């Protein structure tokens, strides 16, 4: 039997030892790979990432000693399309009307410039960083150009807002209340598997949140406490879902002399769409908006407040400009003329009240 010149061990024995080492090395690699697969499939789920939080920015539009006056002003301002809410100011107990909340100073400053152009008084920024102080981890969606979507939570007083930032301006956004405690947000169309996100410590208005984003589309499923109300709004690329317990601070009281409330607390669903609509549908929407403004005209004219009159005047101006741009025929054209006359009459009364 031949042996290696420098070894007393026969060549076959050395070869066997070599291949035995190779064999056990391969076995170890296979075992490790199988273990990874088993842990991924049957092991404990990885801890979901925590939703990012941040400070909120709102604009103070005015403050009033009487809550009824603040709600009247908020209703008039809300009719112009701005997102308003009312809170009791801690330092003096006055009822403060705020526009927002927003996740960025840019959005808040745009609203601030709009109010300043209308001549409304307390047009200053209010920062609420209570949510930003929550302990948090890296979020599954960050404000990163490589990501398709960002999810951030902010707070303003008794309101919490989930903010979904998309790559482009969404064309259609919808929130559905599928039960007393569940909400589904749909931005575009996507059918992917929802991934759970961990909520920051101290959040009470959302109990569970799952999200799936894909390009310019997003689906989110929320579980909220019973009685939580929601408001949906679109600000450029950002979709805001405002949440609050009743009475939600954006739901203003019914006018003393009757009429419809601008926000119906029983309405738990909302649709925001920027898709083109036919002019007849837009005319009907404008008429409905004027019907919402009318109940607030009488109390505003009886006890004129400059800020309330200014907000109503600009709401009517915006509405008139919208109706004037519509092109309709037949009966719809007669309805358009009637609506324009009614808006003009209301604007004239507001103007005369302001001159007194």
Secondary structure, DSSP 8 states (H G I E B T S, - for coil): --B-TT-SSBHHHHHHHHHHHHHHHHHHHHHHHHHHHHHHHHS------B-EE--EEEEEEEEESSHHHHHHHHHHHHTTT--EEEEE-TTT--EEEEEEEESSHHHHHHHHHHHHHTT-S--EEEEE-TTTTS-----SS-S-TT-S-EEEEEEETTEEEEEEE-SS--SEEEEEEEETTEEEEEES------EEEB--TT--S-SEEEEEEETTEEEEEEE--TTEEEEEEEETTEEEEEEEESS-TTS----TT----SS-TT---EEEE-S---HHHHHHHHHHHHHHHHHHHHHHHHT--HHHHHHHHHHHHHHHHHHHT----THHHHHHHHHHHHHHHHHHHHHHHHH-
